[in-house]
Structure formats: structure tokens, C-alpha cells
Amino acid sequence: MPFAALLAVMLVASAAALQAAEPTALAAYRSGGFAAAEKIWRTRLATEPTDWIARHNLSLALAQQERPTESAAQAAAAFVQQPGDPSVRWHFGHSTERGGFASPTLAAFLGSTTRHALASLTSPAMWQVVLIAAAFAAAGAGGLILWNTYGASRGSVRWVAASVFVAATAASALATSSLLAYGVMANESAVIVARTGTLRSIPTEADTAQKTSALAPGALALADRTFLDGRWIRLEFENGQTGWVRKEDVVPFWK
């Protein structure tokens, strides 16, 4: 009970702080204080990386400061977290065009294919929930069909169970297709490169003899390791290439 009470107090305090901070950030943005608004929204995202509203607003603040690639990366993350919001979707397309980049996986969502239109109905996180729920529903319906076959043998039960099984199978197929459409972005460790940088073989800038390669904004990767309290992040790309970058060079999709 004391722990529950402390948790409740902390939640209320956090909500109050957020309500106080959000108007401050909006006021700063509307008055032209884009750097101040950026700082507030970054602070918010440091503790709540899946706050798509703060991420969308941060993208707008970065765009106002003429930082197009960083703005596009934040807009991409906001879109993946909340693809159904019209404002987020529009700004995602606009900022991607201004930033001058889009990975093939992201660019596909700017097209008009039925598969990606269905996938963008909700986020990868929600599609995973749909997939799990569909699996449970299909298993339950299958069990009910077996029970009815060898037990009650009621036509109405058979019809209902078969309908649920078919619907669950269809939902599972749609969820799987949607998750595959999001690709690496459906992974909790997914990140997008926010600005031109350097991919290093070891997490330091002091060793000039190390192997390096150019890192273009818009590239998608998985962040599989950190170093120096997260100041360096190791990226793993779909082609198998790995390397280290500064934390500020990438934008996480989920955490």
C-alpha cells in the first residue's frame, strides 16, 4: 500500500509537470523560441520516447531552425508511432521531401500501395498486439471446434467457432503482412540516422587509424549495444555492416 500510494503521487506529479511544460513549449514555439521549445520536447522524449505528439512537435521545431534531416528523422519516428494521424502523416511526407532522403522501407509508405495503406492504419506495436490477440482467438476457436465436434455437436457453435477462426486467421495474416512492411522499424531497438556522420569501427574519435565510413541520414538500423553510458551506440544494418556512432546522430523509434 505505501508503494502504491507513492506510485500514485509520482504519476500525478509527472502529469502535472507535463501539463505545465507543454504550454511552456508551445508558448516558446509560437513566440519564435524554437530552440527553447526543442529543449523542452527533447527533455520530454528522454523519459517518454513513445510520446508521438512531443516527437512531432520536436520535428516542427527543428524544421523552423533549418535542420531538415533531423526534422525528417523525428517526423519518421512520429509517423511509425502514430501513422493514422493526418497531421503526422502530412508532415512526414513534407519533411522527408525537404530532408532529401527516405530509405526504401520508409519511402514505400509515401506511395499508394494497398499493403502499405493497410499497414499504416496503426503502428507496429499495435499490429503486434493484434497478432497476439488473433493467435489466442484462433487457438480458442480451434479448441471450441474440437470440443463441439466430439461433444455437443451443435451447429450454431460450429458456425460461430468457424467464423471466429477465419476472422482470427485473416487478422493474423494482415498483422504479419503489416509488420513485414514496417521491416526493421517494428523492432524495439530500431533507429534512424538523423544527420550526416561517420560510422566508426570503435567508439572513439581519438583513434585516427580506425576504419570509418560515411553515414547518410535516413538509414535504418538496429542499436544493439551502447558505450560510455549510452553516449556511443553500435548500429547493425540489414546488410550486416556494423559500427559506432554518437547518440545524437540517431533517432530511436521506440526507446
C-alpha positions as CSV (number, residue, x, y, z in Angstrom):
1,M,0.0,0.0,0.0
2,P,2.7,2.6,0.8
3,F,4.4,1.7,-2.5
4,A,1.1,2.1,-4.4
5,A,0.5,5.4,-2.7
6,L,4.0,6.6,-3.6
7,L,3.5,5.5,-7.2
8,A,0.2,7.3,-7.5
9,V,1.7,10.5,-6.1
10,M,4.6,10.2,-8.6
11,L,2.2,9.7,-11.5
12,V,0.1,12.8,-10.5
13,A,3.3,14.8,-10.1
14,S,4.5,13.7,-13.5
15,A,1.2,14.6,-15.2
16,A,1.2,18.0,-13.5
17,A,4.8,18.6,-14.7
18,L,3.9,17.6,-18.2
19,Q,0.8,19.8,-18.3
20,A,3.0,22.7,-17.1
21,A,5.8,22.0,-19.6
22,E,3.6,21.5,-22.7
23,P,2.1,25.1,-22.6
24,T,5.6,26.5,-22.0
25,A,7.0,24.7,-25.0
26,L,4.0,25.7,-27.2
27,A,4.3,29.3,-26.0
28,A,8.0,29.3,-26.8
29,Y,7.4,27.9,-30.2
30,R,4.6,30.4,-31.1
31,S,6.8,33.3,-30.0
32,G,9.7,32.1,-32.2
33,G,11.7,30.5,-29.4
34,F,12.2,27.3,-31.4
35,A,15.5,26.3,-29.6
36,A,13.8,26.6,-26.2
37,A,10.8,24.6,-27.4
38,E,13.2,22.0,-28.8
39,K,14.9,21.6,-25.5
40,I,11.6,21.1,-23.6
41,W,10.4,18.5,-26.1
42,R,13.8,16.7,-26.0
43,T,13.6,16.5,-22.2
44,R,10.1,15.0,-22.5
45,L,11.3,12.4,-25.0
46,A,14.2,11.4,-22.9
47,T,11.7,9.9,-20.4
48,E,8.9,9.1,-22.8
49,P,10.4,8.2,-26.2
50,T,7.0,6.9,-27.5
51,D,5.3,10.3,-27.0
52,W,4.5,10.8,-30.6
53,I,3.0,14.3,-30.1
54,A,6.2,15.6,-28.5
55,R,8.2,13.9,-31.3
56,H,6.0,15.5,-34.0
57,N,6.3,18.9,-32.3
58,L,10.1,18.5,-32.0
59,S,10.2,17.8,-35.7
60,L,8.4,21.1,-36.3
61,A,10.8,23.0,-34.1
62,L,13.8,21.5,-35.9
63,A,12.3,22.4,-39.2
64,Q,11.9,26.0,-38.1
65,Q,15.6,26.1,-37.3
66,E,16.5,24.9,-40.8
67,R,17.7,21.4,-39.7
68,P,15.8,19.4,-42.3
69,T,17.5,16.0,-41.9
70,E,17.0,16.0,-38.1
71,S,13.4,17.2,-38.6
72,A,12.7,14.4,-41.1
73,A,14.1,11.7,-38.8
74,Q,11.9,12.9,-35.9
75,A,8.9,13.0,-38.3
76,A,9.6,9.5,-39.4
77,A,9.7,8.3,-35.8
78,A,6.4,10.1,-35.1
79,F,4.8,8.5,-38.2
80,V,5.8,5.0,-37.2
81,Q,4.5,5.5,-33.7
82,Q,1.2,7.1,-34.9
83,P,0.7,6.6,-38.7
84,G,-3.0,7.2,-38.6
85,D,-2.8,10.8,-37.6
86,P,-3.3,13.1,-40.6
87,S,-1.0,15.9,-39.4
88,V,1.8,13.4,-38.6
89,R,1.3,11.7,-42.0
90,W,1.4,15.0,-43.9
91,H,4.4,16.4,-42.1
92,F,6.2,13.0,-42.5
93,G,5.9,13.4,-46.3
94,H,6.8,17.1,-46.3
95,S,9.8,16.8,-44.1
96,T,11.1,13.7,-45.9
97,E,11.0,15.7,-49.2
98,R,12.7,18.7,-47.5
99,G,15.3,16.4,-45.9
100,G,16.0,14.8,-49.3
101,F,16.1,11.3,-48.0
102,A,14.0,8.2,-47.4
103,S,15.0,4.6,-47.1
104,P,13.1,2.3,-49.4
105,T,11.2,0.9,-46.4
106,L,10.0,4.4,-45.4
107,A,9.5,5.6,-49.0
108,A,7.1,2.8,-49.6
109,F,4.7,4.4,-47.0
110,L,4.6,7.5,-49.1
111,G,3.2,5.6,-52.1
112,S,-0.3,4.3,-52.7
113,T,0.0,0.5,-52.4
114,T,-2.8,-1.3,-50.7
115,R,-0.4,-3.2,-48.5
116,H,1.3,-0.1,-47.1
117,A,-2.1,1.7,-46.8
118,L,-3.4,-1.1,-44.6
119,A,-0.1,-1.3,-42.6
120,S,-0.3,2.5,-41.9
121,L,-3.7,2.1,-40.2
122,T,-1.8,1.7,-37.0
123,S,1.7,1.3,-35.5
124,P,3.9,-1.8,-35.5
125,A,3.3,-2.0,-31.7
126,M,-0.5,-2.3,-32.2
127,W,-0.1,-4.8,-35.0
128,Q,1.9,-6.9,-32.6
129,V,-1.0,-6.7,-30.2
130,V,-3.4,-7.7,-33.0
131,L,-1.2,-10.6,-33.9
132,I,-1.1,-11.9,-30.3
133,A,-4.9,-11.4,-29.9
134,A,-5.5,-13.2,-33.2
135,A,-3.4,-16.1,-32.1
136,F,-5.3,-16.5,-28.9
137,A,-8.6,-16.2,-30.7
138,A,-7.7,-18.7,-33.3
139,A,-6.5,-21.2,-30.6
140,G,-9.7,-20.7,-28.6
141,A,-11.9,-21.1,-31.7
142,G,-9.9,-24.2,-32.7
143,G,-10.4,-25.7,-29.3
144,L,-14.1,-24.9,-29.4
145,I,-14.4,-26.6,-32.8
146,L,-12.8,-29.8,-31.4
147,W,-15.0,-29.7,-28.3
148,N,-18.1,-29.3,-30.4
149,T,-17.1,-32.0,-32.8
150,Y,-16.5,-34.6,-30.2
151,G,-19.1,-33.3,-27.7
152,A,-22.2,-31.2,-28.1
153,S,-22.2,-31.2,-31.9
154,R,-24.3,-28.0,-32.1
155,G,-24.5,-26.3,-35.5
156,S,-24.6,-22.8,-34.1
157,V,-21.5,-23.4,-32.0
158,R,-19.7,-24.8,-35.0
159,W,-20.7,-21.8,-37.1
160,V,-19.6,-19.3,-34.5
161,A,-16.3,-21.0,-33.8
162,A,-15.5,-21.4,-37.5
163,S,-16.3,-17.7,-38.1
164,V,-14.0,-16.6,-35.3
165,F,-11.2,-18.9,-36.5
166,V,-11.5,-17.5,-40.1
167,A,-11.5,-13.9,-38.8
168,A,-8.6,-14.5,-36.5
169,T,-6.6,-16.1,-39.3
170,A,-7.3,-13.1,-41.6
171,A,-6.3,-10.7,-38.8
172,S,-3.2,-12.6,-38.2
173,A,-2.3,-12.6,-41.9
174,L,-2.9,-8.8,-42.1
175,A,-0.9,-8.1,-38.9
176,T,2.0,-10.2,-40.2
177,S,2.0,-8.5,-43.6
178,S,1.9,-5.1,-41.9
179,L,4.8,-5.9,-39.6
180,L,6.8,-7.1,-42.6
181,A,6.0,-3.8,-44.4
182,Y,7.5,-1.9,-41.5
183,G,10.6,-4.1,-41.6
184,V,13.3,-3.2,-39.1
185,M,11.2,-0.3,-37.8
186,A,9.0,-2.9,-36.0
187,N,12.0,-3.8,-33.8
188,E,12.1,-2.2,-30.4
189,S,15.8,-1.3,-31.0
190,A,15.3,0.4,-34.4
191,V,16.8,3.8,-35.0
192,I,17.1,6.2,-38.0
193,V,20.2,8.2,-38.8
194,A,19.3,11.9,-38.3
195,R,22.3,13.6,-39.9
196,T,25.4,13.1,-42.0
197,G,28.0,11.4,-39.8
198,T,30.7,8.8,-39.6
199,L,30.4,5.2,-38.8
200,R,33.4,4.1,-36.7
201,S,34.8,0.6,-36.0
202,I,35.5,1.6,-32.4
203,P,33.6,4.0,-30.1
204,T,36.1,6.9,-30.1
205,E,37.2,9.8,-32.2
206,A,40.7,9.8,-30.9
207,D,42.0,6.8,-32.9
208,T,42.5,8.2,-36.4
209,A,43.8,4.8,-37.6
210,Q,40.4,3.1,-37.1
211,K,38.2,2.1,-40.0
212,T,35.5,4.6,-40.8
213,S,32.8,5.1,-43.4
214,A,30.3,7.8,-44.3
215,L,26.9,7.6,-42.7
216,A,24.0,9.1,-44.7
217,P,20.9,10.5,-43.0
218,G,17.7,8.4,-43.3
219,A,19.5,5.0,-43.0
220,L,17.7,2.5,-40.8
221,A,19.5,0.2,-38.3
222,L,19.3,-1.6,-35.0
223,A,21.0,-0.3,-31.9
224,D,22.4,-3.4,-30.3
225,R,25.0,-2.0,-27.9
226,T,25.9,1.1,-26.0
227,F,29.1,2.5,-24.6
228,L,30.0,5.2,-22.1
229,D,26.5,5.5,-20.5
230,G,24.9,5.5,-23.9
231,R,26.9,8.3,-25.4
232,W,28.0,5.9,-28.1
233,I,25.7,3.4,-29.9
234,R,26.6,0.5,-32.1
235,L,24.5,0.1,-35.2
236,E,23.8,-3.0,-37.1
237,F,22.4,-2.6,-40.6
238,E,20.4,-5.0,-42.7
239,N,23.4,-5.8,-44.9
240,G,25.4,-7.0,-41.9
241,Q,27.6,-3.8,-41.6
242,T,28.2,-2.6,-38.0
243,G,29.8,0.4,-36.5
244,W,29.6,3.0,-33.7
245,V,28.1,6.5,-33.8
246,R,27.4,9.3,-31.4
247,K,24.0,9.0,-29.7
248,E,22.9,12.4,-31.1
249,D,23.4,11.2,-34.6
250,V,20.4,8.8,-34.5
251,V,16.7,9.0,-33.5
252,P,15.2,5.9,-31.8
253,F,11.8,4.8,-32.9
254,W,10.8,3.2,-29.6
255,K,13.3,3.6,-26.8
